[in-house]
Amino acid sequence: MSELRVHTQLNSRYQVFDASGELPFSLVFGLCRRSPADTDPRPVLLDIAGSILDVPYALAHGLLTIYEYNPKFSEHVVGLDLTYLNEITTVKGNYLSLPSPVNRTRLWRDAFTVYHSPIDVNSPLTSVLEEGKRYRIKMTGADLGIRRWAYSSRHELADEDHPPTHDSKSVKIVSSKPSAGNATFTVVKCLPWPPIVKTTISLRKSSPSLAHTTIDTDSEPSRDKALEISVINTGHDSVTVQTWGKQRFLVPWGPFQPDPDADDSRVRIIASESGMASLQVINSATGDVVRGNDDRVKCFLTDSHIDSRPKLENLVVLRPGDPLVRRLDTRALLDGLADGQYFIRLRSRGCRWWDGEIGEEDCEDGRVPERLRNGFVPPLMLESHNEVRVYISDGQLHESDSGVVLGISENRTLG
């Protein structure tokens, strides 16, 4: 065998390159051994120095090619010559292990090893990127640029004076499909960021309507409890937040698709109607998620004629320092659970947001106008660093008197 073929998929982590550096940018590679001729059961360990995974070096030495979209003809791209950046050196000491396809039980598409190659905004490479322009990075050919590799279960290869156990020079690692994927992105000077919001959850005595926040200190155990979610905008200005429907904001991507739950369109916890889809119940004894473990919808059959603009009724305003409180009946969440201790946890969800307060006068036909939906916007994250510990005994609910730790949601952590 003169070649070891590896399926290699390329993508960009985000649709934008933030020149300010506040949103870290990287290229995402997915690699998978799936050739019928690859019958060795041992993992392959790659030294990625000087390979396509070493992106600045790969672009400067022709393993990857960057194209600039022609502003007059958006479907046309022009290759950029970066060979003058040959002073870029390799990044040594990084290795990547690829499992064998032998005895693999998962589908090959689910068996990719994912590698993120960050691009520093201060690197010589970024000097060729211009604000407002769109670029595409692709593999130039089948050569992955892997100089050293071995069949090994170790975490690193031998030193230079101790050659690896396999002759890397006699067998070359190549991409089985060089055209698979590309990293497309637009360069922006900076991004608008949402304010920091503090989200907490707690258990309160239910009122008949669950419509107000009066706290009853009666500690009599009962299933008649409300889960109270409080969201406080810690910024200086009001923001309008979308609580339901197709959300349009920047999401992190893997080799093929967005990260799990990144583009979930289900109702958010701050919606005026039930936001139970944002909650999980965990059995503290086993760690199993017993409620709220349903998979997100992985695809949508949509009609191009359906108006997907957010409805005014699905917007809420978060004013500085003014808590937005939602109370949810816990009976639907906890009924039917066996006796034991559980944690109620809020799942992290992103929301589309706008500066200021969007009212009826700003909308068109009761919906957010299309001009306000455009643009690259990081999501406002609804996530809580505390959880509620509850006990169920003989069908009755008891709240724990400990185990609550409060935290602040930092919206700039996107992954």
C-alpha distance (Angstrom), angle and dihedral (degrees) to the residues before:
residue distance angle dihedral
M1 . . .
S2 3.81 . .
E3 3.83 95.6 .
L4 3.78 135.6 39.4
R5 3.78 106.3 -152.9
V6 3.80 118.7 -147.2
H7 3.80 124.5 -175.9
T8 3.82 105.2 -126.2
Q9 3.80 124.0 -167.2
L10 3.82 123.1 -169.9
N11 3.80 129.9 -161.0
S12 3.80 141.0 148.8
R13 3.79 119.6 -107.6
Y14 3.81 91.3 -134.0
Q15 3.79 135.9 13.2
V16 3.79 89.7 -119.1
F17 3.76 138.5 54.9
D18 3.80 106.6 -142.6
A19 3.80 105.4 -148.0
S20 3.81 90.6 -162.8
G21 3.80 89.8 63.9
E22 3.81 95.6 -130.9
L23 3.80 90.8 118.3
P24 3.82 106.6 49.6
F25 3.80 113.3 -132.8
S26 3.77 128.6 -151.3
L27 3.77 142.0 160.2
V28 3.80 114.3 -116.5
F29 3.78 120.2 -140.8
G30 3.78 125.6 -169.9
L31 3.82 116.7 -165.1
C32 3.78 127.4 -173.9
R33 3.81 134.0 170.8
R34 3.79 105.6 -136.1
S35 3.82 106.2 140.9
P36 3.85 114.9 130.1
A37 3.82 87.3 -134.6
D38 3.82 91.6 58.0
T39 3.82 100.1 93.3
D40 3.80 102.3 147.3
P41 3.83 110.7 115.8
R42 3.81 93.7 -151.9
P43 3.82 124.0 96.4
V44 3.78 118.5 -108.9
L45 3.80 117.9 -127.1
L46 3.80 115.7 -153.5
D47 3.79 128.4 -160.2
I48 3.81 99.4 -145.4
A49 3.83 97.2 -165.5
G50 3.80 108.8 124.1
S51 3.81 93.2 6.0
I52 3.82 130.8 115.2
L53 3.82 86.8 -89.7
D54 3.80 87.6 64.8
V55 3.81 89.6 70.6
P56 3.84 104.9 -174.0
Y57 3.81 90.4 46.9
A58 3.82 91.8 44.0
L59 3.81 92.3 52.9
A60 3.80 93.0 46.9
H61 3.81 92.0 48.9
G62 3.80 100.6 42.4
L63 3.82 101.6 -106.0
L64 3.80 88.3 114.5
T65 3.82 126.1 31.3
I66 3.79 125.7 -150.4
Y67 3.80 120.7 -151.3
E68 3.78 129.6 -164.9
Y69 3.79 118.8 -145.3
N70 3.76 113.2 -121.4
P71 3.84 106.3 -117.5
K72 3.82 91.4 -145.2
F73 3.79 95.5 47.1
S74 3.79 109.5 31.3
E75 3.80 92.3 -170.3
H76 3.83 91.4 58.3
V77 3.79 124.1 80.0
V78 3.79 130.8 -167.9
G79 3.80 122.2 -147.9
L80 3.81 116.3 -124.8
D81 3.80 120.5 -141.2
L82 3.81 109.0 -132.8
T83 3.78 98.8 165.9
Y84 3.79 89.2 111.0
L85 3.82 86.0 70.8
N86 3.79 90.2 69.4
E87 3.80 90.0 125.8
I88 3.81 87.4 78.8
T89 3.80 107.2 110.1
T90 3.78 130.3 -150.1
V91 3.78 123.6 -93.7
K92 3.79 105.6 -121.9
G93 3.77 130.0 -159.1
N94 3.83 98.7 41.8
Y95 3.78 120.2 120.3
L96 3.78 135.7 178.3
S97 3.81 127.7 -158.2
L98 3.82 121.9 -148.6
P99 3.83 116.6 -162.2
S100 3.79 119.9 -132.2
P101 3.81 119.7 -101.0
V102 3.82 89.1 -136.9
N103 3.83 110.9 114.4
R104 3.80 91.4 -2.0
T105 3.81 110.7 159.9
R106 3.81 99.0 -172.4
L107 3.78 124.5 80.7
W108 3.79 110.7 -94.7
R109 3.80 90.9 -116.6
D110 3.81 88.8 61.4
A111 3.81 93.6 46.3
F112 3.80 101.2 68.2
T113 3.78 121.1 133.6
V114 3.81 105.8 -136.0
Y115 3.79 123.1 -146.1
H116 3.82 126.6 -177.0
S117 3.80 117.3 -152.8
P118 3.82 109.0 -165.1
I119 3.79 122.0 -145.7
D120 3.80 113.7 -147.6
V121 3.79 114.7 -139.6
N122 3.81 88.4 -138.0
S123 3.81 96.1 53.8
P124 3.85 120.6 111.5
L125 3.80 87.7 -113.3
T126 3.79 93.6 68.6
S127 3.80 91.4 56.8
V128 3.82 88.3 80.3
L129 3.81 94.1 52.7
E130 3.79 115.7 95.3
E131 3.77 126.6 -156.7
G132 3.79 114.1 -103.0
K133 3.79 95.1 17.9
R134 3.78 126.7 116.2
Y135 3.79 123.5 -134.1
R136 3.78 139.8 -172.7
I137 3.81 127.7 -156.3
K138 3.81 119.9 -160.2
M139 3.77 138.6 169.5
T140 3.80 109.6 -92.8
G141 3.79 94.3 -146.9
A142 3.78 144.6 -34.4
D143 3.81 95.0 -65.0
L144 3.80 110.1 104.5
G145 3.79 92.5 -172.1
I146 3.81 93.6 -123.9
R147 3.81 106.4 158.1
R148 3.78 100.3 171.3
W149 3.78 129.0 33.7
A150 3.77 140.5 140.6
Y151 3.77 143.8 -174.4
S152 3.78 96.4 -102.2
S153 3.80 142.7 136.9
R154 3.80 91.1 -152.0
H155 3.80 125.2 106.7
E156 3.80 96.2 -123.0
L157 3.78 140.0 21.5
A158 3.78 126.3 -108.4
D159 3.79 121.0 -84.6
E160 3.79 119.4 -84.6
D161 3.79 91.6 -98.7
H162 3.81 91.0 52.3
P163 3.82 107.2 57.6
P164 3.82 118.8 -143.4
T165 3.77 120.2 -95.0
H166 3.80 92.3 -103.9
D167 3.78 126.0 55.9
S168 3.81 101.7 -113.1
K169 3.80 91.2 -172.6
S170 3.81 95.4 59.8
V171 3.82 96.2 49.9
K172 3.80 118.6 42.8
I173 3.80 122.7 -155.9
V174 3.81 110.9 -135.3
S175 3.78 138.6 171.2
S176 3.79 113.6 -99.8
K177 3.81 90.4 -149.9
P178 3.82 115.3 21.9
S179 3.81 91.6 -178.6
A180 3.82 92.7 61.6
G181 3.76 109.1 122.3
N182 3.78 133.3 -31.3
A183 3.78 137.2 -141.9
T184 3.80 110.7 -116.2
F185 3.80 122.1 -179.5
T186 3.80 144.3 152.4
V187 3.80 122.4 -131.3
V188 3.81 116.1 -125.8
K189 3.79 128.4 -178.3
C190 3.79 92.6 -133.1
L191 3.81 141.3 -28.2
P192 3.81 132.2 -117.8
W193 3.80 109.9 -113.2
P194 3.79 127.2 -154.5
P195 3.78 121.2 -125.1
I196 3.78 121.4 -94.4
V197 3.79 111.4 -94.8
K198 3.79 126.8 -161.7
T199 3.79 114.0 -143.6
T200 3.81 123.7 -172.4
I201 3.79 133.9 172.3
S202 3.80 128.6 -154.5
L203 3.79 141.1 160.0
R204 3.80 120.2 -107.7
K205 3.77 137.4 175.3
S206 3.80 108.2 -89.0
S207 3.76 122.3 -114.4
P208 3.82 117.2 -149.8
S209 3.79 92.7 -105.5
L210 3.82 99.4 29.9
A211 3.78 83.5 -140.4
H212 3.81 101.9 119.7
T213 3.76 137.1 45.6
T214 3.82 103.6 -127.3
I215 3.81 106.7 145.2
D216 3.80 117.6 -136.0
T217 3.82 110.8 -159.6
D218 3.82 93.3 -160.6
S219 3.82 104.0 129.7
E220 3.82 96.6 -163.2
P221 3.82 106.8 137.1
S222 3.77 112.8 -110.9
R223 3.75 142.4 146.6
D224 3.82 85.9 -129.1
K225 3.79 94.1 95.7
A226 3.80 131.7 128.1
L227 3.76 125.4 -142.1
E228 3.78 107.5 -134.0
I229 3.80 119.7 -152.7
S230 3.80 117.2 -169.0
V231 3.81 122.4 -169.3
I232 3.81 120.3 -172.7
N233 3.79 125.3 -172.1
T234 3.81 104.0 -139.1
G235 3.81 93.1 -172.4
H236 3.80 129.4 94.8
D237 3.82 99.3 -112.6
S238 3.78 137.2 53.3
V239 3.80 120.4 -105.6
T240 3.80 131.9 -165.7
V241 3.80 115.2 -134.8
Q242 3.81 130.9 -161.1
T243 3.81 111.3 -131.5
W244 3.79 103.2 -178.0
G245 3.79 143.5 22.6
K246 3.79 133.2 34.4
Q247 3.79 107.4 -14.8
R248 3.79 119.9 -148.5
F249 3.79 113.2 -156.2
L250 3.79 139.9 111.4
V251 3.81 112.6 -67.1
P252 3.80 129.9 -176.8
W253 3.80 115.7 -110.4
G254 3.76 133.5 -150.9
P255 3.81 124.4 -155.3
F256 3.82 93.3 -67.3
Q257 3.79 112.2 9.0
P258 3.81 144.5 2.7
D259 3.78 118.6 -65.0
P260 3.83 114.0 -87.8
D261 3.83 112.4 -76.0
A262 3.82 91.4 2.5
D263 3.82 93.3 117.6
D264 3.81 99.1 28.4
S265 3.82 109.4 154.1
R266 3.80 97.4 -165.8
V267 3.80 123.3 121.2
R268 3.81 115.9 -71.4
I269 3.78 123.7 -129.7
I270 3.84 92.7 -109.2
A271 3.81 93.9 58.0
S272 3.80 117.2 120.0
E273 3.79 88.0 -120.8
S274 3.80 127.0 56.2
G275 3.79 115.0 -50.0
M276 3.80 96.2 -173.5
A277 3.82 90.8 130.5
S278 3.81 87.4 75.0
L279 3.81 94.2 58.7
Q280 3.78 133.2 85.4
V281 3.80 130.9 -168.4
I282 3.80 115.9 -151.5
N283 3.81 126.4 -165.2
S284 3.81 102.7 -128.7
A285 3.82 92.9 -153.0
T286 3.80 96.4 55.2
G287 3.81 103.9 18.6
D288 3.81 89.1 -128.5
V289 3.80 120.6 144.7
V290 3.81 103.3 -124.0
R291 3.81 98.2 175.2
G292 3.78 130.4 28.6
N293 3.80 96.8 24.5
D294 3.78 95.2 121.6
D295 3.78 115.3 132.1
R296 3.76 118.2 -110.5
V297 3.78 116.8 -109.3
K298 3.80 103.7 -85.7
C299 3.78 97.2 -160.0
F300 3.77 138.5 13.4
L301 3.77 129.2 -144.6
T302 3.77 100.6 -144.7
D303 3.76 134.6 178.3
S304 3.79 113.5 -131.9
H305 3.80 88.5 -141.7
I306 3.83 93.7 58.8
D307 3.80 112.9 104.6
S308 3.82 104.6 -122.4
R309 3.80 96.2 179.7
P310 3.83 110.9 124.1
K311 3.79 115.3 -96.9
L312 3.79 119.1 -121.9
E313 3.82 89.5 -124.9
N314 3.83 89.0 61.0
L315 3.81 93.8 57.6
V316 3.79 127.5 91.5
V317 3.79 129.8 -172.8
L318 3.80 121.6 -131.1
R319 3.79 109.3 -157.9
P320 3.82 121.6 -163.4
G321 3.81 111.9 -84.9
D322 3.82 92.9 -7.8
P323 3.83 110.2 120.4
L324 3.78 117.4 -133.7
V325 3.80 106.2 -150.6
R326 3.79 127.9 -165.3
R327 3.81 123.4 -176.6
L328 3.79 120.6 -159.4
D329 3.79 127.9 -168.4
T330 3.81 107.3 -116.1
R331 3.80 95.4 -156.4
A332 3.81 94.0 85.6
L333 3.79 89.1 47.6
L334 3.81 99.1 47.1
D335 3.81 106.9 26.2
G336 3.79 113.2 119.2
L337 3.79 97.0 22.3
A338 3.79 118.8 134.9
D339 3.80 120.8 -114.7
G340 3.79 112.7 -79.3
Q341 3.79 144.5 84.4
Y342 3.80 121.7 -55.7
F343 3.79 139.8 177.5
I344 3.80 122.3 -138.1
R345 3.77 109.8 -150.5
L346 3.80 134.8 -177.2
R347 3.79 113.8 -129.0
S348 3.79 116.3 -135.5
R349 3.80 113.1 -104.2
G350 3.79 131.7 177.3
C351 3.80 123.8 -138.6
R352 3.80 135.4 -162.9
W353 3.78 109.6 -118.8
W354 3.79 140.9 -177.4
D355 3.79 133.0 -157.3
G356 3.80 113.3 -104.2
E357 3.78 130.0 3.9
I358 3.80 118.9 -47.8
G359 3.79 110.8 -151.7
E360 3.77 137.9 173.9
E361 3.79 91.5 -82.4
D362 3.82 89.9 59.9
C363 3.80 95.3 51.6
E364 3.78 134.3 83.1
D365 3.81 115.9 -138.2
G366 3.79 89.3 -15.0
R367 3.81 93.2 -54.6
V368 3.80 137.4 101.2
P369 3.83 107.3 -92.4
E370 3.79 116.8 -111.4
R371 3.81 92.7 -116.3
L372 3.82 89.2 65.3
R373 3.80 92.6 50.6
N374 3.78 94.8 58.5
G375 3.77 125.6 88.8
F376 3.79 136.0 58.2
V377 3.78 112.1 -72.5
P378 3.83 129.4 169.2
P379 3.82 111.4 -133.7
L380 3.76 126.8 -101.9
M381 3.80 102.1 -120.7
L382 3.78 123.2 -137.5
E383 3.78 105.1 -159.5
S384 3.77 134.5 136.9
H385 3.78 128.1 -149.8
N386 3.77 92.6 -157.7
E387 3.80 130.4 71.0
V388 3.80 135.2 -165.5
R389 3.79 118.5 -116.5
V390 3.79 114.7 -152.3
Y391 3.78 136.6 176.1
I392 3.77 125.6 -146.4
S393 3.80 116.1 -157.4
D394 3.81 125.3 167.7
G395 3.77 89.5 -13.2
Q396 3.81 93.6 -54.4
L397 3.78 127.6 117.6
H398 3.81 122.5 -128.0
E399 3.77 124.5 -177.6
S400 3.78 119.0 -137.9
D401 3.79 116.5 -120.0
S402 3.80 92.7 -141.8
G403 3.75 144.2 32.5
V404 3.81 99.1 73.9
V405 3.78 115.3 129.7
L406 3.77 118.6 178.1
G407 3.78 124.0 -142.5
I408 3.79 143.5 171.9
S409 3.79 123.6 -116.9
E410 3.81 110.3 -127.0
N411 3.81 104.2 -155.8
R412 3.81 94.4 -161.4
T413 3.80 93.4 71.5
L414 3.81 101.4 91.9
G415 3.79 101.1 150.6
